[in-house]
Amino acid sequence: MKRTKAKTAVDPCSVDERIGTRELISLAVAVEKSLALAGPVNISEVVGLEDAIGRVLAEDLVAPFPLPPFDNSAMDGYALRAKDLSGIGPWRLRVTGRVAAGDNVQESGQVGPGEVFRIFTGAALPKGADTVIMQEHVRLNDKIIEIDSPVDMGNCIRRQGEDAAQGSLLLRAGTLIGAREIGAIASVGRARIPVFRKVRIALFCTGSELRQPGEDLAPGQIYNSNRFIMIAALRQPWIDLIDLGAINDDPVQLRNALTDIASDVDMIVTTGGVSVGEEDHMVSQLQEAGGRIEVMKIAMKPGKPLSVGTLNRAVFVGLPGNPVAAFTTWKLIGHRIAEKLAGKALADRPVMHVEVLEGFSRRPGRQEFRPVKIAGVSLDGRPQVEMLDQSFSAKISLICRSDGFAIIPANMDQVNAGDRLEFVRL
């Protein structure tokens, strides 16, 4: 692939590694310290299967009996004795019975020498039979089938316990119950299942300039997109969301909002007001309310102002006010804190790599999550990406055009065409 010369333009709002980065902590350290603040709720409730979908399993699920519980046919065909196909064919066998899924084979009789039973997918194997031959491999003439080629003993039979043995672990506590998991629970006959209670999360956005969509805008005002970004992110079956709307940049109002809700929730999520400007009051008001900030000033772009701490028993997550920064920091840090609170087993982020189409220069110092669009595929099958605008933390339309984030290491000042970067799909 042709390698292009790197662009030399840099984001004027970025941070030079030589100045202002000594106080920053890495994203990995920020995640570790943030997760240490979150303890699982450890309170469970028993719910029906329909209500369990999307919730977090509170105890291990063990198979109370083998799966499948009996030998059964994997195909529509005929159940027979393999030894009746000895010697040289073709073989002619008489149809003497019939068994379908759900039939009681104890009442269906036995397959004797020279006999077969008509059998259907999922039906229990009748007594005397040890093999099933597909219906496509026989010729039927009245009550006689003719077989040209022998089949191995056990052909087309699903054996008892081949999916899961009795007593084997099917699902671990902390598993998020989706379509696959609810199927496993139902397959062992559980009509109700213990799940962790929902995590209670309070959300409010800060900013005197914010207005609700549908309202008229006065000069200097904007619509509150952050609220709806976060509602969409938090509207999960395992989350009980308390939406407090928007609160003006007034220290007393902000402190009152924090103290009024802190004792009733597991987590408080805010957007805006966590930077160092004169109108950024969230950190100081959390501290005034008796809270503590444990994580702030992160060496990542976007999202440097993210602040994480505690107030009473609640974990506080103060997201930046720029929409893309709020979205990114929630996805990388906030969401993982919420998952741990919910008792969900935490998994490492899947690692995928992409190839850069066009090189560029940047100021090092922060790990960058740059929005990219997949524009092609390399000869070895790797996605090739175009980097979108380098100044993007407030550009929500840009994130809508992107396929994900390319992760640029903090110490990298030059990205060349053909370089491979880690990728987080949106």
N, C-alpha and C positions, 0 to 999 in steps of 0.2 A: 504494500500500500504506500502511496506517495505520502511523504512526511512534509508537513507545511511548517513554515517558520512561525515561531510563537509570537503572539501579539504581546505588546509591551504595556498596554494600558492596565492600570490596577484600580481597584475600588478605592476612592479617596476616603471612604469611611472605614476601611479595614485597619487592623492594628499591626504595626511593625513589630517583629519579634524582638527588636533591640530596645523598644520602649513600651512600657505599660503592660508587659506580659508576665512579669515576675510574680505578680499577685494572683494570676489566673491559675486555676486547677484544670487538669485534663478532664475530658468527658468521662473516661473510665473511672477516675477517682470520684467524680461527681455522682455517677450512677451508684458506685459502691457505698458512698456515704449516705446517699438518699435512701437506698434500700435498707440500710441499717436502721433507719428511723421507723420503718413500717413493720408492724407485727400483724400476722394474720388474725382475722376477727375471731376464729376458733369457736364460733357459735353456729350450730347447725339447726336445720329444720327439715322435717320430712314432708315431701311434696309428691304429687302424682307425676306420672311420666310427662304429660304435656307441659306441666309447669316446670319440669326439670330441664327442659331444653334451653341451652344457653347459660345454665348455672354451673357452679363448680362443685364437683363431687366431694363429699365430706368424709368418705371412708372407702377403703379398698373394696372392689367388687370381685368376689371369688366365685367360680363356677360351682354351683351346688350339685350338679350332675354333669355327665359327659355331654359334649356338643359335637356332633349330633347325638341325641340320646339313644339311638338305635341304628343298626346298619340299614341303609336305604338306597334306593336306586337313583343314580345320577342322570338317567335318561328314560324316555319312553321306549319300551322294548319288551323283552321276554326274559323271565327269571328261569334259570335252568341249573342242572348239575354239570360241571365242567367235564366230568368223566364220561358223560354221555356223548361227548364229541371226540372220543378216542378213535384210533384207526384212521381209515381213509374215508373222506366225505364224498359226496354230500350226505348230510344227516337229515333224517325226517323225524320230527318230534311232535307229540300230540299236545294241543292246548287243553288243559283240564281245569284251569282256574283263572281268576282275575283279582288283582289287588291294586287299589288306587290310594293316593295320599289320604291319610286319615282313617283308612280301614284298619280294623283290628285283625292282625295276622294270626292271632291265636284262634280265630274263628274261621280262617280262610282255608284251612286244610294244609296238606303237605305236598311238595313236589316230589313225585316218585320217579323211578327209572323210566327213561324215555318220555318224560313229561315236561311241560313248561307251563308257567303262569304268565298271562298277559300282565305287565306291570307298568306303572306310570311314575314319572319323576316325583321323588319325595316319598314314595310308598315304601313301607318297611319290607325288608326282604322276607319272603315266606319261608317256612320251615322246609328243610331239604335242599333249598337252592343255595348256590355259592357263587353264582356268576349272572351277569345280565348282558344280553346282546341287544344292540340298538335295533329298532324296528326297520331301519333302512338297510340292514344287513341280512334280512331274511325275506323269503317269499311265503306268503300265506295263501293256502288253498283250503277253504272251508275251515276245519279245525286242526289242520296240519301245517306246521312251518317247515321250510326247507332251508338248510344252512350249508353254504359251500365251503367256508373257511373256518377253522377253529379259532377260539378266543381263549385268552389266558384266564385262569381261575381268579375270581375277584374283579373281573372286568366291569367297569361302570358302576361300581359300588362305593358309596361314601360310608366309611367305617365309623362305628360308634367311637366318639372321643377324638377323631382325627382333627377337628377344629380346636377343641380345648378339652383337656382331661379334667375329671372331677377334682375340685380343690385347686385348680390352677388360677393364677391371677389374670383377670380380664382387664381391669382398669384400676389405676392407682388413685388414691385420694389426691385432690388437687387438679384432676383432669377437667377441662372445660367440656361440657356435654354438648356435642353436636350430633349430626345425623348418624355418624358411625357409632358413636358411643351410646346413643339412646337405643339403637338397634341391638347392641350387645346386652344392655340392661333388660330390654324386653325379651330377648331370647332365652333368658334364664327365669322368666316368669315374675320378675319384680314389678309390681304395680305402683309401688311407692319407693322413694329412694332418699337418703339424707343428703342434703346439699348445704354448703355454707350460706349463712344469711347474706343478703345483699350488702355491699359496701355503701355506706351513706356518704355522698359527696355533695358539698355545697359549692355553687359556682356563682361568682359575680365578676363583672367587668368594671374597671375604673376608668373615669374620664368624663370631665364636664362637657366635652365636645360631642359625646355620643348621643345619637338619637335612634329610635326604633325605625326599621323599615316601614314605610307608609306615612311617617310623619314628615312635615315640612322641615327643610333645613334652613337655618339662619346662617349668615356668613360665619365661616370658621368652624362649622359643625360637619360631622360625618356620620354615616350610618354604622351601627354597631355590628360589624361582620363577625367579630371575635365571639360574640355570644352564641351565634348559630354554628360557627365552626366547632365550638366546644360542646354545645348541646348534641351535635351529630356524633362527636367523638365519645361522649359520655353516655349516650343512650344505648346502653348494653343491658341484657337481661340480668346480669349479675351486679348492676349498679342501681342504687336508689338515688336519683338526682334531685337535689333541691336547688332550683334556679332562682336566684335573687335578683336577676336583671342587671342593671347598670347603676353605679353609685358615683356621684360627683367627686372630684378631687378635693374633698374636704376632709381634713384629718379626723375630726370628731365623728363624722358619718362613717368613715372607713373603720375607725377603731370600734365604734358601736356595732357595725356589721360583723366584725370579727368576734367580738366578745359574745354577741347574742347567739351565734350559731355554733361556736367552737365545742361546747359541751354536748351537742346533739349529733355530731357527725364524726366520721372517721377521717375525713380529708376535706380540706378547703382549697379550692382552685380559683385563682384570680388571674385576670389579664391586665397588664399595664401597671404603671406606677412603681416599678421595681428598679429603675435605673437611678441615676445620680442627679437628676434635675431638681429644680426648686419645687416642681409640682409632682414629684414622685414621692409619695408618702407611705406606700405599703409596708416597706421594711421597718421604718421608724414606728409606725402605728402597731405593727405586730409586736414589736418589742415593748411599746407602751402598754399593750394589753397583757404583757407577761409572757409573750412567746420568745422563741429563740430561733435565730437563723444559723443553720449548720452548713449550708452550701450556697455559695454565690460566686460571681465572677468566674465564669467557665470559659476555657479556651476553645470555644466553638463558634462557628458562624453559620447561620444566625443563632442567636440565643445566649450571648454572653451575659445579659443581666438576670437570667433565671435565678430565682432564689428559692431554697427549700429549707424548711425548718419545722417547728412544732408549736402548737398552742393548745394548752391543756392536753387532752389525749389525741387531738387531731394532728395529722400531718398537713403542713401548709406548703402549697406549691404556687409560687408567684411567677406566672409566665410573662414574657415580654409583651408589650402592647402591639408591636407590629404583627399583622396577621400571620405571615409566613413563619416568623420566629416563634409565635405562639404555637402554631401547628407543629412545627418541627420539634420543639423542645417537649411538647406533650407526647409526641410519638416516640421519642428517644428516651425520655426520662419519666415524665409524669405517668404515662400509661403503665409502665413497669411497676411503679410504686403502687398504683391502684390494683394491679394484678396480684402483687404480694399481699396487700391488705385483704384481698378476696380469698386468699388461700390457694390461688392458682399456681401450679408448678411453673417456674420460670424457665424458659428455654432460651438458648443462645440465638441471636439473630442469624438467620440463614445468610451465608456468605455467597455473593455472586459478584463476578467481575465483568466490567465492560471496557471497551477500547475507545480511547479519545480520538475523535476525528481531526480536531484542529488544536494546536498547541497555544499556550498563553502563559503570561507571567503573572505572579501574584505576590503580595506581601505575606511572608510566613508569620507564624505566631499562633494561629488558631486552626484547629481541625475544621475543615469547611464541608458543609453539606450543600453542594451546588446543584440546583435544579437542572436536569438534563432531559433531552428528548431522544429516544431511540430512533436513529436515522438509517440504519443498515445493519448488515451482518458481515463479519470478517470471514476470511477463507476458512478459518478453523471453527466457524459457527458461533463466535462470540458477538454479542450485541455491540454495535458501534453507536456512540452518542455524540450529540451536539450539546455544548455547554450553552445554557441560556444566560440571561443578563447577570453580570457579576454583582450588581447592587440590587438585591431582590427581597430583602426581609419584609418590606411593606407591600410587595406587588402580588396581590392575591390572584390576579389574572394570569400571572406567569406560572404560578404553581398549578393552575388548572391546565396549562398547556404541557406540563412536564409529565414524564413517565416515572420519575423517581429522583433520588439524590445520588450524585457521584460523590464519594468521600475522598477528600484531598487531605493527606496527612499534614499536620501542623507545621512541620519543618520543610515542606516542599515549596520552593519559590518558583519553580519552572515545571510546567506540565507540557510535555511534547506530544505531537501527534503520534498515535500508536501506543502510548503509555496505557497500562491497565490499572484501573481504579476499582475499589470496592463500590458496590451499588446497593442502594436500598429502594426497593420498588414501593410506590405509593399505593 
